[in-house]
Amino acid sequence: MTIPCLCYSGKSYQECCKPFHTGKQLPKTALELMRSRYCAYAKGLVDYLIQTTHPQNVLFENSRQDIEEGIRKFSQATQFTGLDIIEFIDGEKEAFVTFKAHLVQDQDDVSFQEKSRFLKENDRWLYHSGDYQRKER
């Protein structure tokens, strides 16, 4: 049985995000990293999310325990119902992905749009930061 990838790429999880999540492959582009992070949130893969976040991200102002707990709570309380890629600007060391994440929490639509900034360090793409807008209610 083929399980669809939760990043909404249309591929199976086996051929899409699983190799990144298990460490068998590194995402070649910031877009692949962004999709794999969305899928990791949907699956509650806390370690992967921390490992793929740039050390300058504000997330690291918190303790490791607080970071893990925050990600875990968000993942468990959220239904990840879709992902739309709006724009991908590729670069050698810096890239941007604008996307819309479709999310539901307690039957409320908490979808948002974000322009994410990614930096490549030591041949690895990392999520640096993002400008996001919540859906109007």
CYANA upper distance limits for C-alpha pairs under 8 A (distance plus 0.5 A):
  2 THR  CA     12 SER  CA      6.65
  2 THR  CA     13 TYR  CA      8.38
  3 ILE  CA     12 SER  CA      5.98
  3 ILE  CA     13 TYR  CA      6.38
  3 ILE  CA     14 GLN  CA      8.19
  4 PRO  CA      8 TYR  CA      8.13
  4 PRO  CA     10 GLY  CA      7.24
  4 PRO  CA     11 LYS  CA      6.55
  4 PRO  CA     12 SER  CA      4.81
  4 PRO  CA     13 TYR  CA      5.96
  5 CYS  CA      9 SER  CA      7.18
  5 CYS  CA     10 GLY  CA      7.41
  5 CYS  CA     11 LYS  CA      6.45
  5 CYS  CA     12 SER  CA      5.46
  5 CYS  CA     13 TYR  CA      4.47
  5 CYS  CA     14 GLN  CA      8.25
  5 CYS  CA     16 CYS  CA      7.06
  5 CYS  CA     17 CYS  CA      7.43
  5 CYS  CA     39 CYS  CA      7.82
  6 LEU  CA     13 TYR  CA      7.69
  6 LEU  CA     38 TYR  CA      8.16
  6 LEU  CA     39 CYS  CA      5.51
  6 LEU  CA     42 ALA  CA      7.41
  6 LEU  CA     80 PHE  CA      8.36
  7 CYS  CA     17 CYS  CA      8.29
  7 CYS  CA     35 ARG  CA      5.78
  7 CYS  CA     36 SER  CA      7.09
  7 CYS  CA     38 TYR  CA      6.44
  7 CYS  CA     39 CYS  CA      5.38
  7 CYS  CA     82 GLY  CA      8.05
  7 CYS  CA     83 LEU  CA      7.05
  8 TYR  CA     82 GLY  CA      6.91
  8 TYR  CA     83 LEU  CA      6.58
  9 SER  CA     16 CYS  CA      8.27
 11 LYS  CA     15 GLU  CA      7.07
 11 LYS  CA     16 CYS  CA      6.51
 12 SER  CA     16 CYS  CA      6.52
 13 TYR  CA     17 CYS  CA      6.15
 13 TYR  CA     18 LYS  CA      6.17
 14 GLN  CA     18 LYS  CA      5.83
 14 GLN  CA     19 PRO  CA      7.64
 15 GLU  CA     19 PRO  CA      7.80
 17 CYS  CA     21 HIS  CA      6.75
 17 CYS  CA     35 ARG  CA      8.20
 17 CYS  CA     36 SER  CA      5.77
 17 CYS  CA     39 CYS  CA      7.76
 18 LYS  CA     22 THR  CA      6.54
 19 PRO  CA     23 GLY  CA      6.62
 19 PRO  CA     24 LYS  CA      5.50
 19 PRO  CA     25 GLN  CA      5.86
 19 PRO  CA     26 LEU  CA      8.38
 20 PHE  CA     24 LYS  CA      6.61
 20 PHE  CA     25 GLN  CA      5.57
 20 PHE  CA     26 LEU  CA      6.11
 20 PHE  CA     27 PRO  CA      6.97
 20 PHE  CA     36 SER  CA      7.58
 21 HIS  CA     36 SER  CA      7.98
 21 HIS  CA     40 ALA  CA      7.95
 21 HIS  CA     45 LEU  CA      8.44
 21 HIS  CA     48 TYR  CA      6.92
 26 LEU  CA    124 ARG  CA      7.45
 27 PRO  CA     32 GLU  CA      5.85
 27 PRO  CA     33 LEU  CA      5.86
 27 PRO  CA    124 ARG  CA      8.09
 27 PRO  CA    125 TRP  CA      7.61
 28 LYS  CA     32 GLU  CA      7.18
 28 LYS  CA     33 LEU  CA      8.31
 28 LYS  CA    125 TRP  CA      8.26
 29 THR  CA     33 LEU  CA      6.96
 29 THR  CA     90 ASP  CA      8.12
 29 THR  CA    125 TRP  CA      7.52
 30 ALA  CA     34 MET  CA      6.54
 30 ALA  CA     90 ASP  CA      7.90
 30 ALA  CA     95 ALA  CA      6.76
 30 ALA  CA     96 PHE  CA      7.85
 30 ALA  CA     97 VAL  CA      7.85
 30 ALA  CA    118 PHE  CA      6.72
 30 ALA  CA    125 TRP  CA      6.45
 30 ALA  CA    126 LEU  CA      8.20
 31 LEU  CA     35 ARG  CA      6.71
 31 LEU  CA     88 PHE  CA      7.37
 31 LEU  CA     97 VAL  CA      6.88
 32 GLU  CA     36 SER  CA      6.58
 33 LEU  CA     37 ARG  CA      6.58
 33 LEU  CA     52 THR  CA      8.48
 33 LEU  CA    125 TRP  CA      7.41
 33 LEU  CA    126 LEU  CA      8.13
 33 LEU  CA    127 TYR  CA      8.47
 34 MET  CA     38 TYR  CA      6.85
 34 MET  CA     97 VAL  CA      8.02
 34 MET  CA    127 TYR  CA      8.17
 35 ARG  CA     39 CYS  CA      6.81
 36 SER  CA     40 ALA  CA      6.48
 37 ARG  CA     41 TYR  CA      6.65
 37 ARG  CA     48 TYR  CA      8.30
 37 ARG  CA     49 LEU  CA      6.78
 37 ARG  CA     52 THR  CA      8.44
 38 TYR  CA     42 ALA  CA      6.88
 39 CYS  CA     43 LYS  CA      6.71
 40 ALA  CA     44 GLY  CA      6.29
 40 ALA  CA     45 LEU  CA      5.41
 40 ALA  CA     46 VAL  CA      7.99
 40 ALA  CA     48 TYR  CA      7.50
 40 ALA  CA     49 LEU  CA      7.23
 41 TYR  CA     45 LEU  CA      6.73
 41 TYR  CA     46 VAL  CA      8.05
 41 TYR  CA     49 LEU  CA      7.97
 41 TYR  CA     71 ILE  CA      8.01
 41 TYR  CA     75 SER  CA      6.02
 42 ALA  CA     75 SER  CA      6.39
 42 ALA  CA     78 THR  CA      8.26
 42 ALA  CA     79 GLN  CA      7.83
 42 ALA  CA     80 PHE  CA      6.40
 43 LYS  CA     75 SER  CA      7.68
 44 GLY  CA     71 ILE  CA      7.81
 44 GLY  CA     72 ARG  CA      6.47
 44 GLY  CA     75 SER  CA      5.84
 44 GLY  CA     76 GLN  CA      7.67
 45 LEU  CA     49 LEU  CA      6.98
 46 VAL  CA     50 ILE  CA      6.81
 46 VAL  CA     68 GLU  CA      6.61
 46 VAL  CA     71 ILE  CA      6.80
 46 VAL  CA     72 ARG  CA      7.19
 47 ASP  CA     51 GLN  CA      6.53
 47 ASP  CA     68 GLU  CA      8.43
 48 TYR  CA     52 THR  CA      6.62
 49 LEU  CA     53 THR  CA      6.85
 52 THR  CA    125 TRP  CA      7.86
 52 THR  CA    126 LEU  CA      5.49
 52 THR  CA    127 TYR  CA      6.70
 53 THR  CA     57 ASN  CA      7.31
 53 THR  CA    126 LEU  CA      5.69
 53 THR  CA    127 TYR  CA      5.22
 53 THR  CA    128 HIS  CA      6.78
 54 HIS  CA    119 LEU  CA      8.12
 54 HIS  CA    126 LEU  CA      5.61
 54 HIS  CA    127 TYR  CA      5.98
 54 HIS  CA    128 HIS  CA      5.43
 55 PRO  CA     60 PHE  CA      7.18
 55 PRO  CA    128 HIS  CA      8.36
 56 GLN  CA     60 PHE  CA      7.76
 56 GLN  CA    128 HIS  CA      7.36
 57 ASN  CA    127 TYR  CA      8.42
 57 ASN  CA    128 HIS  CA      6.03
 57 ASN  CA    129 SER  CA      6.69
 59 LEU  CA     67 ILE  CA      7.42
 60 PHE  CA     64 ARG  CA      8.16
 60 PHE  CA     67 ILE  CA      8.12
 62 ASN  CA     66 ASP  CA      6.61
 62 ASN  CA     67 ILE  CA      6.76
 63 SER  CA     67 ILE  CA      6.71
 64 ARG  CA     68 GLU  CA      6.64
 65 GLN  CA     69 GLU  CA      6.61
 66 ASP  CA     70 GLY  CA      6.48
 67 ILE  CA     71 ILE  CA      6.74
 68 GLU  CA     72 ARG  CA      6.56
 69 GLU  CA     73 LYS  CA      6.55
 70 GLY  CA     74 PHE  CA      6.63
 71 ILE  CA     75 SER  CA      6.56
 72 ARG  CA     76 GLN  CA      6.63
 73 LYS  CA     77 ALA  CA      6.52
 74 PHE  CA     78 THR  CA      6.55
 75 SER  CA     79 GLN  CA      8.35
 77 ALA  CA    105 GLN  CA      6.49
 77 ALA  CA    106 ASP  CA      8.04
 78 THR  CA    103 LEU  CA      6.96
 78 THR  CA    104 VAL  CA      6.17
 78 THR  CA    105 GLN  CA      5.43
 78 THR  CA    106 ASP  CA      8.41
 79 GLN  CA    103 LEU  CA      6.09
 79 GLN  CA    104 VAL  CA      5.54
 79 GLN  CA    105 GLN  CA      6.96
 80 PHE  CA    101 ALA  CA      8.19
 80 PHE  CA    102 HIS  CA      6.71
 80 PHE  CA    103 LEU  CA      5.38
 80 PHE  CA    104 VAL  CA      7.28
 81 THR  CA    101 ALA  CA      8.45
 81 THR  CA    102 HIS  CA      5.78
 81 THR  CA    103 LEU  CA      6.15
 81 THR  CA    104 VAL  CA      7.79
 82 GLY  CA    101 ALA  CA      6.63
 82 GLY  CA    102 HIS  CA      5.26
 82 GLY  CA    103 LEU  CA      7.74
 83 LEU  CA     99 PHE  CA      7.51
 83 LEU  CA    100 LYS  CA      6.29
 83 LEU  CA    101 ALA  CA      5.30
 83 LEU  CA    102 HIS  CA      6.47
 84 ASP  CA     99 PHE  CA      6.00
 84 ASP  CA    100 LYS  CA      5.57
 84 ASP  CA    101 ALA  CA      7.12
 85 ILE  CA     97 VAL  CA      7.94
 85 ILE  CA     98 THR  CA      6.79
 85 ILE  CA     99 PHE  CA      4.93
 85 ILE  CA    100 LYS  CA      7.05
 86 ILE  CA     97 VAL  CA      8.13
 86 ILE  CA     98 THR  CA      5.82
 86 ILE  CA     99 PHE  CA      5.58
 86 ILE  CA    100 LYS  CA      7.71
 87 GLU  CA     96 PHE  CA      8.41
 87 GLU  CA     97 VAL  CA      6.24
 87 GLU  CA     98 THR  CA      5.47
 87 GLU  CA     99 PHE  CA      7.43
 88 PHE  CA     95 ALA  CA      8.10
 88 PHE  CA     96 PHE  CA      6.34
 88 PHE  CA     97 VAL  CA      5.05
 88 PHE  CA     98 THR  CA      6.91
 89 ILE  CA     95 ALA  CA      6.06
 89 ILE  CA     96 PHE  CA      5.54
 89 ILE  CA     97 VAL  CA      6.87
 90 ASP  CA     94 GLU  CA      7.72
 90 ASP  CA     95 ALA  CA      5.22
 90 ASP  CA     96 PHE  CA      7.10
 91 GLY  CA     95 ALA  CA      5.54
 92 GLU  CA    120 LYS  CA      8.00
 93 LYS  CA    119 LEU  CA      6.10
 93 LYS  CA    120 LYS  CA      5.22
 93 LYS  CA    121 GLU  CA      7.88
 94 GLU  CA    117 ARG  CA      7.70
 94 GLU  CA    118 PHE  CA      6.14
 94 GLU  CA    119 LEU  CA      5.09
 94 GLU  CA    120 LYS  CA      6.72
 95 ALA  CA    117 ARG  CA      6.50
 95 ALA  CA    118 PHE  CA      5.70
 95 ALA  CA    119 LEU  CA      7.09
 96 PHE  CA    115 LYS  CA      7.06
 96 PHE  CA    116 SER  CA      5.95
 96 PHE  CA    117 ARG  CA      5.26
 96 PHE  CA    118 PHE  CA      6.62
 97 VAL  CA    114 GLU  CA      8.46
 97 VAL  CA    115 LYS  CA      6.11
 97 VAL  CA    116 SER  CA      5.73
 97 VAL  CA    117 ARG  CA      7.37
 98 THR  CA    113 GLN  CA      7.72
 98 THR  CA    114 GLU  CA      6.03
 98 THR  CA    115 LYS  CA      4.59
 98 THR  CA    116 SER  CA      6.65
 99 PHE  CA    113 GLN  CA      6.14
 99 PHE  CA    114 GLU  CA      6.11
 99 PHE  CA    115 LYS  CA      7.08
100 LYS  CA    111 SER  CA      7.67
100 LYS  CA    112 PHE  CA      6.21
100 LYS  CA    113 GLN  CA      4.72
100 LYS  CA    114 GLU  CA      6.97
101 ALA  CA    111 SER  CA      6.04
101 ALA  CA    112 PHE  CA      6.07
101 ALA  CA    113 GLN  CA      6.78
102 HIS  CA    109 ASP  CA      8.14
102 HIS  CA    110 VAL  CA      7.78
102 HIS  CA    111 SER  CA      4.98
102 HIS  CA    112 PHE  CA      7.34
103 LEU  CA    109 ASP  CA      6.53
103 LEU  CA    110 VAL  CA      5.82
103 LEU  CA    111 SER  CA      5.22
103 LEU  CA    112 PHE  CA      8.34
104 VAL  CA    108 ASP  CA      5.88
104 VAL  CA    109 ASP  CA      5.17
104 VAL  CA    110 VAL  CA      6.00
104 VAL  CA    111 SER  CA      7.53
105 GLN  CA    109 ASP  CA      7.16
105 GLN  CA    110 VAL  CA      7.10
110 VAL  CA    134 ARG  CA      7.52
110 VAL  CA    135 LYS  CA      7.26
111 SER  CA    134 ARG  CA      6.87
111 SER  CA    135 LYS  CA      6.24
112 PHE  CA    132 TYR  CA      7.19
112 PHE  CA    133 GLN  CA      6.07
112 PHE  CA    134 ARG  CA      4.85
112 PHE  CA    135 LYS  CA      5.81
113 GLN  CA    132 TYR  CA      5.92
113 GLN  CA    133 GLN  CA      5.82
113 GLN  CA    134 ARG  CA      7.02
113 GLN  CA    135 LYS  CA      8.02
114 GLU  CA    130 GLY  CA      6.61
114 GLU  CA    131 ASP  CA      5.90
114 GLU  CA    132 TYR  CA      4.45
114 GLU  CA    133 GLN  CA      6.86
115 LYS  CA    130 GLY  CA      5.89
115 LYS  CA    131 ASP  CA      5.78
115 LYS  CA    132 TYR  CA      6.83
116 SER  CA    127 TYR  CA      7.79
116 SER  CA    128 HIS  CA      7.98
116 SER  CA    129 SER  CA      6.29
116 SER  CA    130 GLY  CA      4.60
116 SER  CA    131 ASP  CA      7.04
117 ARG  CA    127 TYR  CA      6.85
117 ARG  CA    128 HIS  CA      6.00
117 ARG  CA    129 SER  CA      5.79
117 ARG  CA    130 GLY  CA      6.30
118 PHE  CA    125 TRP  CA      6.89
118 PHE  CA    126 LEU  CA      5.98
118 PHE  CA    127 TYR  CA      5.14
118 PHE  CA    128 HIS  CA      5.65
118 PHE  CA    129 SER  CA      7.72
119 LEU  CA    125 TRP  CA      6.19
119 LEU  CA    126 LEU  CA      5.97
119 LEU  CA    127 TYR  CA      7.20
119 LEU  CA    128 HIS  CA      6.85
120 LYS  CA    124 ARG  CA      5.77
120 LYS  CA    125 TRP  CA      4.80
120 LYS  CA    126 LEU  CA      6.66
121 GLU  CA    125 TRP  CA      6.94
121 GLU  CA    126 LEU  CA      7.91
